[in-house]
Amino acid sequence: KALMPDDFRIMTVSNRRVSGLAILQTPLEQITRMWAKWRTQKNLQNGEEKLFARNPKLGGFCFVSSVYRALSRFQRLSLLDARLQPNVTPLSVYWSTKFACVRLITADDIERFMRHLASRVYHLHPDRDATDLSKWSSHSLRVGACVALHAMGFSPVDIQWILRLRSQAFMSYLRNIATLAFRQ
């Protein structure tokens, strides 16, 4: 229950502040800032709030547009399932065709998705290569993010801040990839 729709608030170009699903009434290009509050975190920094601002160099607002799409999806799903409440239901929900209802995304769902992707990308067979595929899990996202940020030139301090890590233990995730070798 780390992020719920009501944990987001924005400021518009006219300095108007809006929160929760009401954000969707503001066109994306009118948003100048977004704050996100993490209610529950592994690092125990519960209630931490972070500001995301538009980056003119990148020409975009990746985090904000992703949240905007997730809020829109949440709003559509709430029409299918009245139990979804923006102040208590996590944003990470999906429509399960198997169960014909809205369900929370779990570590098992992420693991299944990661292993499916790995089997497609690396041409691994689900049965013959089960041992290799077992290396992919929901934790792979955090490891991959560390490696990607490091390869992009972010410092360990930046990586620690971006991924909200409390210790330097993430340094063991870094791999000797070509980008890093070239930089050395």
Residue, then its C-alpha position, 0 to 999 in steps of 0.5 A: k500500500a505504498l501509493m494510492p491515488d490520494d497520495f498525489r498532488i499537483m500544481t498547475v501553471s496557474n499555481r492551482r493545487v489539485s490532488g487525487l483523481a481530480i488531477l485528471q481534470t487538469p490537462l497534462e501539459q498544464i501540470t508544472r509539479m507533482w508531489a508523491k507521498w509514500r505511505t509504507q516503505k521498506n526503508l521505514q521512511n513512511g510518509e516521505e513526500k517527493l517533488f517531481a518537476r518538469n525537466p526542460k532538458l528532457g522535454g518531458f515529465c516521465f514520472v508525471s505522465s506515468v502517474y497520470r495514465a495510472l490514475s486514469r486506469f484506476q478511475r476506469l477500473s473504479l467504474l467496474d468495481a465500487r470497492l476501489q477507493p482512492n484513499v485506501t486502495p493502492l494504485s497498483v490494481y488491474w482487471s483480472t480476466k481469469f477472476a473477472c474482477v479488479r485485483l492487486i498487483t502482487a510480487d507473484d504477478i511481477e515475478r510471472f511477468m518478469r520471467h515471461l519477459a526474460s524467456r522472450v528476450y533471452h529465448l529461454h524455454p519455460d521448462r528446460d530453462a526453469t533454473d535460469l528463469s528462477k533468477w528473475s523476480s520482483h526484486s529484479l526491477r530494483v537491481g535493474a534500476c540500479v544498473a541502468l542508473h549507474a550506466m547512465g552516469f548517476s553517482p551512488v549518492d544519486i542512485q541511493w536518493i532516486l531509489r529511496l535506499r537507506s544503505q550502500a548495499f545496492m553497490s553489490y547490484l552493479r554489474n560490469i557492463a560495457t558502458l561502465a568498462f568504457r567509462q573506467 
